[in-house]
Amino acid sequence: MKIGCLNNISKIGLNMFTNNYQVIEDTKNSDIILVRSFNMHEYDINENLLAVARAGAGVNNIPLDKMADAGVVAFNTPGANSNGVKEIVLAGMLLASRDIIGGVNWVKNNLGDENILKSIEKAKKAFAGTEIFGKTISIIGLGEVGGKVANSCLDLGMKVYGYDPYMSEKALKALKPGIEISNNLDKLYEESDFISLHIPLLDTTRHMFNKEVFAKLKPGLVLLNFSRDQLVKNEDIKVAIEANIVAKYVTDFPNHFIANLNNVIPIPHLGASTKESEDNCAVMAAKQLMTYVERGDIINSVNFPNVVLGEFNGVNRLVILAKVNDELTNRLDKALKPMEKAIVTSVSKVRKSYAVYSYDLNQKISEDITNTINDIEGVLKIRII
């Protein structure tokens, strides 16, 4: 099985692969691909490509529908880098509260002053800040990262609100007592000293923070964005900063417009740039790819439903990736009718327009049946394991 790496991938992750896998230089001939930030939207998909795994959470650099239409399962690694991102969010909050950057720059600009220690005592008042203890922070999005940020802020003595209409039971249970969950965004806007964004970039969230929202904020707010730059509308936050509605904007995605604004702390996309995060993401991605290649189980896919049959319970495992249409299930049932008594276990799931059908069979499936399935409208790829 040939592995292509479109970015540098942690050796700890690559070492997870067994001798049945080989990293190759020519990624265009890969069976599976590992990627971090490489833009795959213009990437040519070869016929034998089975899966792509993003060693990270965000997948804006992967054309998910294009991959799905080619029968390529795309994975991400949610939570693997969450601690690294959490720590840089806390650092960003402290940098915005205490003018540490201004103070450090002052020292560097006065290196020739032999009496710098005395000079500091006069200069430091220009860099005085505020403490975060007792302040109110709202976490918008309580997934792996947002939940960790919320818990840490509570430990730091802050009042913590959380907002996430799609929060899972697992995420809710991971939150510490004392974090107040609210469905009222206007309340959070009015009361928060800090707001930290931990949501994906979707059509519904693009420019979520715009002039209408800025008009509702408590003046002097610190906005932390370690998710995606387009969650915040450039022109509108410029106006909000100039009006001191937003005192500081801390972002891990400083586009050209934002990088040139005052009172912005621009961090060069360092959220998950820790050795531990890169190792964790690579290990998780490698395990998911091997699980799919060897067992056909799909875990943490971002374009197909997650389907797990687990250990083999038969002679063959049949995995069908398909695009949903009205006749698909009936035609698959008809095609598999001759194998009806051989089906030991089956699972089928749908996610938006795409479906996965998995079967454990106690006898080998014939070439005639696989050819029939392959000819069914909507079937994208067949795997026999």
HUSUL-V793012 format. One record per pair of residues at least 12 apart in sequence whose ideal C-beta (glycine too) atoms are under 8 Angstrom apart, sorted by sequence separation. I is the first residue (numbers start at 0). J is the second residue. D is the distance in whole Angstrom. If there is no record, write none. Layout:
# HUSUL-V793012
I | J | D
I | J | D
This chain:
# HUSUL-V793012
39 | 51 | 7
61 | 73 | 5
149 | 161 | 5
196 | 208 | 8
236 | 248 | 6
248 | 260 | 7
253 | 265 | 3
287 | 299 | 6
296 | 308 | 6
319 | 331 | 7
345 | 357 | 7
369 | 381 | 6
106 | 119 | 7
109 | 122 | 8
161 | 174 | 7
250 | 263 | 7
253 | 266 | 7
295 | 308 | 7
296 | 309 | 7
345 | 358 | 5
2 | 16 | 7
138 | 152 | 8
166 | 180 | 8
208 | 222 | 7
222 | 236 | 7
248 | 262 | 7
249 | 263 | 8
250 | 264 | 7
253 | 267 | 7
294 | 308 | 7
344 | 358 | 7
345 | 359 | 7
369 | 383 | 7
51 | 66 | 6
58 | 73 | 7
247 | 262 | 5
248 | 263 | 5
249 | 264 | 4
250 | 265 | 6
251 | 266 | 5
294 | 309 | 8
344 | 359 | 4
27 | 43 | 7
29 | 45 | 7
32 | 48 | 7
136 | 152 | 5
145 | 161 | 7
246 | 262 | 7
247 | 263 | 7
248 | 264 | 7
250 | 266 | 7
251 | 267 | 8
252 | 268 | 6
283 | 299 | 8
294 | 310 | 8
342 | 358 | 5
343 | 359 | 4
28 | 45 | 6
30 | 47 | 6
31 | 48 | 7
34 | 51 | 6
58 | 75 | 5
105 | 122 | 6
161 | 178 | 5
163 | 180 | 8
231 | 248 | 8
245 | 262 | 7
247 | 264 | 6
249 | 266 | 7
251 | 268 | 5
294 | 311 | 7
303 | 320 | 6
342 | 359 | 7
343 | 360 | 7
2 | 20 | 5
4 | 22 | 6
27 | 45 | 6
30 | 48 | 7
31 | 49 | 6
32 | 50 | 7
33 | 51 | 8
34 | 52 | 7
35 | 53 | 7
57 | 75 | 8
145 | 163 | 7
159 | 177 | 7
160 | 178 | 8
161 | 179 | 7
162 | 180 | 7
164 | 182 | 7
251 | 269 | 7
342 | 360 | 6
343 | 361 | 5
0 | 19 | 6
1 | 20 | 8
2 | 21 | 7
3 | 22 | 8
28 | 47 | 8
29 | 48 | 6
30 | 49 | 6
31 | 50 | 5
32 | 51 | 5
33 | 52 | 6
34 | 53 | 6
35 | 54 | 5
56 | 75 | 6
159 | 178 | 5
160 | 179 | 5
161 | 180 | 5
162 | 181 | 6
231 | 250 | 8
237 | 256 | 8
251 | 270 | 5
328 | 347 | 8
341 | 360 | 5
364 | 383 | 6
0 | 20 | 5
1 | 21 | 6
2 | 22 | 5
3 | 23 | 6
13 | 33 | 8
31 | 51 | 7
32 | 52 | 7
34 | 54 | 7
35 | 55 | 6
40 | 60 | 7
42 | 62 | 8
51 | 71 | 6
53 | 73 | 7
55 | 75 | 7
56 | 76 | 7
105 | 125 | 8
141 | 161 | 5
159 | 179 | 7
160 | 180 | 8
161 | 181 | 7
162 | 182 | 7
240 | 260 | 6
338 | 358 | 8
341 | 361 | 5
0 | 21 | 7
2 | 23 | 7
5 | 26 | 6
12 | 33 | 8
31 | 52 | 7
33 | 54 | 6
39 | 60 | 6
40 | 61 | 8
44 | 65 | 7
48 | 69 | 7
50 | 71 | 6
51 | 72 | 8
52 | 73 | 8
53 | 74 | 7
55 | 76 | 6
56 | 77 | 5
102 | 123 | 7
105 | 126 | 7
131 | 152 | 8
136 | 157 | 5
138 | 159 | 7
141 | 162 | 8
142 | 163 | 7
154 | 175 | 8
158 | 179 | 8
160 | 181 | 5
233 | 254 | 7
236 | 257 | 8
240 | 261 | 7
295 | 316 | 5
341 | 362 | 5
1 | 23 | 5
3 | 25 | 8
4 | 26 | 7
38 | 60 | 5
39 | 61 | 5
40 | 62 | 5
44 | 66 | 7
49 | 71 | 7
50 | 72 | 5
51 | 73 | 5
52 | 74 | 4
53 | 75 | 5
54 | 76 | 6
56 | 78 | 8
135 | 157 | 7
136 | 158 | 7
137 | 159 | 8
138 | 160 | 7
140 | 162 | 8
141 | 163 | 4
153 | 175 | 5
162 | 184 | 6
194 | 216 | 8
208 | 230 | 6
210 | 232 | 7
213 | 235 | 6
228 | 250 | 7
240 | 262 | 5
294 | 316 | 7
338 | 360 | 6
3 | 26 | 3
37 | 60 | 6
39 | 62 | 6
48 | 71 | 5
49 | 72 | 7
50 | 73 | 7
51 | 74 | 7
52 | 75 | 7
53 | 76 | 7
56 | 79 | 8
132 | 155 | 7
133 | 156 | 6
134 | 157 | 5
135 | 158 | 4
136 | 159 | 6
137 | 160 | 4
138 | 161 | 5
139 | 162 | 5
140 | 163 | 6
150 | 173 | 8
206 | 229 | 7
207 | 230 | 5
208 | 231 | 4
209 | 232 | 4
213 | 236 | 7
216 | 239 | 7
222 | 245 | 5
233 | 256 | 5
237 | 260 | 6
240 | 263 | 7
295 | 318 | 4
335 | 358 | 7
3 | 27 | 8
36 | 60 | 6
50 | 74 | 7
52 | 76 | 7
55 | 79 | 8
56 | 80 | 7
101 | 125 | 7
102 | 126 | 4
131 | 155 | 6
132 | 156 | 4
133 | 157 | 7
134 | 158 | 7
135 | 159 | 8
136 | 160 | 7
137 | 161 | 7
138 | 162 | 7
139 | 163 | 7
142 | 166 | 8
146 | 170 | 5
150 | 174 | 7
153 | 177 | 5
188 | 212 | 6
205 | 229 | 5
206 | 230 | 7
207 | 231 | 8
208 | 232 | 7
219 | 243 | 7
220 | 244 | 7
221 | 245 | 8
224 | 248 | 7
228 | 252 | 4
233 | 257 | 6
236 | 260 | 8
338 | 362 | 8
3 | 28 | 8
8 | 33 | 5
40 | 65 | 8
44 | 69 | 5
54 | 79 | 8
55 | 80 | 6
101 | 126 | 5
131 | 156 | 8
132 | 157 | 7
133 | 158 | 7
135 | 160 | 7
137 | 162 | 6
141 | 166 | 5
149 | 174 | 6
150 | 175 | 5
153 | 178 | 6
162 | 187 | 6
191 | 216 | 8
192 | 217 | 7
205 | 230 | 7
206 | 231 | 7
210 | 235 | 4
213 | 238 | 7
218 | 243 | 6
219 | 244 | 8
220 | 245 | 6
221 | 246 | 6
222 | 247 | 7
224 | 249 | 7
225 | 250 | 8
227 | 252 | 6
228 | 253 | 8
331 | 356 | 6
3 | 29 | 3
34 | 60 | 7
131 | 157 | 6
149 | 175 | 8
160 | 186 | 8
189 | 215 | 6
191 | 217 | 6
194 | 220 | 6
196 | 222 | 8
200 | 226 | 7
204 | 230 | 6
206 | 232 | 4
209 | 235 | 5
213 | 239 | 4
218 | 244 | 5
220 | 246 | 6
221 | 247 | 5
222 | 248 | 5
223 | 249 | 5
224 | 250 | 5
225 | 251 | 5
228 | 254 | 5
323 | 349 | 6
338 | 364 | 6
1 | 28 | 6
2 | 29 | 6
5 | 32 | 6
6 | 33 | 8
8 | 35 | 7
34 | 61 | 7
44 | 71 | 6
98 | 125 | 8
99 | 126 | 8
143 | 170 | 8
146 | 173 | 5
160 | 187 | 5
188 | 215 | 4
189 | 216 | 8
190 | 217 | 6
192 | 219 | 7
193 | 220 | 7
194 | 221 | 8
196 | 223 | 7
199 | 226 | 7
200 | 227 | 4
208 | 235 | 7
219 | 246 | 5
221 | 248 | 8
222 | 249 | 7
223 | 250 | 8
224 | 251 | 7
327 | 354 | 7
1 | 29 | 5
2 | 30 | 7
3 | 31 | 7
4 | 32 | 8
5 | 33 | 7
6 | 34 | 6
7 | 35 | 8
98 | 126 | 4
142 | 170 | 6
146 | 174 | 6
150 | 178 | 7
188 | 216 | 5
189 | 217 | 6
192 | 220 | 7
193 | 221 | 5
194 | 222 | 5
195 | 223 | 4
196 | 224 | 5
197 | 225 | 7
198 | 226 | 6
199 | 227 | 7
208 | 236 | 7
210 | 238 | 7
216 | 244 | 5
221 | 249 | 7
224 | 252 | 7
313 | 341 | 8
337 | 365 | 8
1 | 30 | 5
2 | 31 | 6
3 | 32 | 5
4 | 33 | 5
5 | 34 | 4
6 | 35 | 4
97 | 126 | 8
98 | 127 | 7
141 | 170 | 5
149 | 178 | 5
188 | 217 | 7
191 | 220 | 6
192 | 221 | 7
193 | 222 | 8
194 | 223 | 7
196 | 225 | 7
197 | 226 | 6
200 | 229 | 6
206 | 235 | 8
210 | 239 | 8
216 | 245 | 7
228 | 257 | 7
323 | 352 | 6
0 | 30 | 5
1 | 31 | 8
2 | 32 | 8
3 | 33 | 7
4 | 34 | 8
5 | 35 | 8
6 | 36 | 6
98 | 128 | 5
141 | 171 | 8
160 | 190 | 7
185 | 215 | 6
193 | 223 | 7
195 | 225 | 7
196 | 226 | 5
200 | 230 | 6
214 | 244 | 8
313 | 343 | 5
322 | 352 | 6
323 | 353 | 7
338 | 368 | 6
0 | 31 | 7
2 | 33 | 7
6 | 37 | 5
97 | 128 | 4
160 | 191 | 7
213 | 244 | 5
312 | 343 | 5
313 | 344 | 7
322 | 353 | 6
323 | 354 | 5
337 | 368 | 6
5 | 37 | 4
96 | 128 | 5
97 | 129 | 8
198 | 230 | 7
213 | 245 | 7
312 | 344 | 5
321 | 353 | 7
322 | 354 | 8
96 | 129 | 5
141 | 174 | 7
320 | 353 | 7
321 | 354 | 5
335 | 368 | 7
5 | 39 | 7
96 | 130 | 7
196 | 230 | 6
320 | 354 | 8
321 | 355 | 8
334 | 368 | 6
96 | 131 | 5
196 | 231 | 8
320 | 355 | 6
321 | 356 | 7
157 | 193 | 8
308 | 344 | 6
319 | 355 | 7
318 | 355 | 7
319 | 356 | 4
334 | 371 | 5
335 | 372 | 8
93 | 131 | 7
308 | 346 | 6
318 | 356 | 7
319 | 357 | 8
334 | 372 | 5
92 | 131 | 6
141 | 180 | 8
307 | 346 | 8
317 | 356 | 8
318 | 357 | 5
306 | 346 | 5
317 | 357 | 7
318 | 358 | 8
306 | 347 | 8
316 | 357 | 7
317 | 358 | 4
331 | 372 | 7
334 | 375 | 7
12 | 54 | 7
306 | 348 | 5
316 | 358 | 7
305 | 348 | 7
316 | 359 | 6
317 | 360 | 6
92 | 136 | 8
137 | 181 | 8
304 | 348 | 4
315 | 359 | 8
316 | 360 | 7
331 | 375 | 7
9 | 54 | 8
139 | 184 | 8
225 | 270 | 5
304 | 349 | 6
315 | 360 | 5
330 | 375 | 5
8 | 54 | 6
304 | 350 | 4
313 | 359 | 4
314 | 360 | 6
330 | 376 | 8
148 | 195 | 6
303 | 350 | 6
312 | 359 | 4
313 | 360 | 5
314 | 361 | 6
315 | 362 | 7
317 | 364 | 6
331 | 378 | 8
6 | 54 | 8
139 | 187 | 8
302 | 350 | 8
311 | 359 | 7
313 | 361 | 5
314 | 362 | 6
315 | 363 | 6
327 | 375 | 7
148 | 197 | 7
304 | 353 | 7
306 | 355 | 5
308 | 357 | 5
314 | 363 | 6
315 | 364 | 5
327 | 376 | 7
137 | 187 | 4
145 | 195 | 7
300 | 350 | 8
303 | 353 | 5
304 | 354 | 7
326 | 376 | 7
327 | 377 | 5
302 | 353 | 6
303 | 354 | 8
304 | 355 | 5
306 | 357 | 5
308 | 359 | 6
327 | 378 | 8
145 | 197 | 3
303 | 355 | 5
324 | 376 | 6
137 | 190 | 8
144 | 197 | 5
319 | 372 | 6
324 | 377 | 5
137 | 191 | 4
321 | 375 | 8
323 | 377 | 7
135 | 190 | 6
136 | 191 | 6
139 | 194 | 7
142 | 197 | 6
322 | 377 | 5
88 | 144 | 8
135 | 191 | 5
136 | 192 | 7
137 | 193 | 7
139 | 195 | 7
140 | 196 | 7
141 | 197 | 7
321 | 377 | 5
135 | 192 | 5
136 | 193 | 4
137 | 194 | 5
138 | 195 | 5
139 | 196 | 5
140 | 197 | 4
321 | 378 | 5
322 | 379 | 6
134 | 192 | 4
135 | 193 | 7
136 | 194 | 7
137 | 195 | 7
139 | 197 | 7
140 | 198 | 4
297 | 355 | 6
320 | 378 | 8
321 | 379 | 6
85 | 144 | 6
89 | 148 | 7
134 | 193 | 6
136 | 195 | 6
138 | 197 | 6
139 | 198 | 6
319 | 378 | 6
320 | 379 | 5
84 | 144 | 5
88 | 148 | 5
320 | 380 | 5
319 | 380 | 8
320 | 381 | 8
81 | 143 | 4
85 | 147 | 4
89 | 151 | 6
131 | 193 | 8
295 | 357 | 6
319 | 381 | 6
320 | 382 | 8
81 | 144 | 5
85 | 148 | 5
89 | 152 | 8
318 | 381 | 7
319 | 382 | 8
78 | 142 | 8
317 | 381 | 7
318 | 382 | 4
77 | 142 | 7
78 | 143 | 4
82 | 147 | 7
317 | 382 | 7
318 | 383 | 8
77 | 143 | 6
81 | 147 | 6
85 | 151 | 6
89 | 155 | 8
317 | 383 | 6
318 | 384 | 7
316 | 383 | 7
317 | 384 | 8
315 | 383 | 6
316 | 384 | 4
315 | 384 | 7
144 | 225 | 8
140 | 226 | 7
56 | 143 | 8
295 | 382 | 6
56 | 144 | 8
295 | 384 | 5
294 | 384 | 7
293 | 384 | 7
95 | 193 | 8
92 | 193 | 6
92 | 195 | 8
88 | 195 | 6
96 | 221 | 7
95 | 221 | 4
95 | 223 | 8
92 | 221 | 7
92 | 223 | 6
91 | 223 | 5
91 | 225 | 7
88 | 223 | 6
88 | 225 | 5
87 | 225 | 7
59 | 200 | 6
84 | 225 | 6
57 | 199 | 7
57 | 200 | 8
95 | 246 | 8
95 | 247 | 4
95 | 249 | 5
94 | 249 | 7
92 | 249 | 7
91 | 249 | 4
91 | 251 | 8
87 | 251 | 7
100 | 264 | 7
59 | 227 | 7
95 | 264 | 6
57 | 227 | 7
94 | 264 | 6
91 | 264 | 6
91 | 266 | 7
87 | 266 | 7
87 | 269 | 6
88 | 270 | 8
87 | 270 | 5
84 | 270 | 4
83 | 270 | 7
84 | 271 | 6
86 | 273 | 8
83 | 271 | 5
83 | 272 | 7
80 | 270 | 7
83 | 273 | 4
80 | 271 | 4
83 | 275 | 6
84 | 276 | 8
80 | 273 | 8
82 | 275 | 7
83 | 276 | 4
82 | 276 | 7
80 | 276 | 4
79 | 276 | 7
80 | 277 | 8
80 | 279 | 6
79 | 279 | 4
80 | 280 | 5
79 | 280 | 4
76 | 279 | 8
79 | 282 | 8
76 | 280 | 5
79 | 283 | 5
76 | 283 | 4
76 | 284 | 5
74 | 284 | 7
76 | 287 | 7
74 | 287 | 5
74 | 288 | 7
56 | 271 | 8
55 | 271 | 6
74 | 291 | 8
72 | 291 | 6
77 | 299 | 6
54 | 277 | 7
76 | 299 | 7
74 | 298 | 8
75 | 299 | 6
55 | 280 | 5
72 | 297 | 6
74 | 299 | 5
54 | 280 | 4
74 | 300 | 6
75 | 301 | 5
54 | 281 | 5
73 | 300 | 6
74 | 301 | 7
72 | 300 | 5
73 | 301 | 5
54 | 283 | 8
73 | 302 | 5
54 | 284 | 5
72 | 302 | 7
73 | 303 | 8
53 | 284 | 7
72 | 303 | 5
52 | 284 | 4
52 | 285 | 8
52 | 287 | 6
67 | 302 | 4
52 | 288 | 5
66 | 302 | 6
67 | 303 | 6
50 | 288 | 6
63 | 301 | 6
64 | 302 | 7
63 | 302 | 4
61 | 301 | 8
50 | 291 | 5
49 | 291 | 7
50 | 292 | 7
49 | 292 | 6
58 | 301 | 5
35 | 280 | 8
33 | 281 | 7
53 | 301 | 8
72 | 320 | 7
70 | 320 | 5
33 | 284 | 6
33 | 285 | 7
67 | 320 | 8
68 | 322 | 7
33 | 288 | 7
67 | 322 | 8
31 | 288 | 5
31 | 292 | 7
30 | 292 | 8
12 | 278 | 7
15 | 281 | 8
11 | 278 | 5
15 | 282 | 6
9 | 277 | 5
12 | 280 | 7
13 | 281 | 7
9 | 278 | 5
12 | 281 | 2
16 | 285 | 6
20 | 289 | 8
11 | 281 | 6
12 | 282 | 5
15 | 285 | 4
9 | 280 | 8
11 | 282 | 6
12 | 283 | 8
15 | 286 | 6
9 | 281 | 4
12 | 284 | 6
13 | 285 | 7
17 | 289 | 7
8 | 281 | 5
9 | 282 | 8
12 | 285 | 5
16 | 289 | 7
15 | 289 | 7
8 | 284 | 8
67 | 352 | 8
67 | 353 | 5
64 | 352 | 8
0 | 292 | 6
70 | 379 | 4
71 | 380 | 8
69 | 379 | 7
70 | 380 | 3
68 | 379 | 7
69 | 380 | 8
67 | 379 | 7
49 | 382 | 8
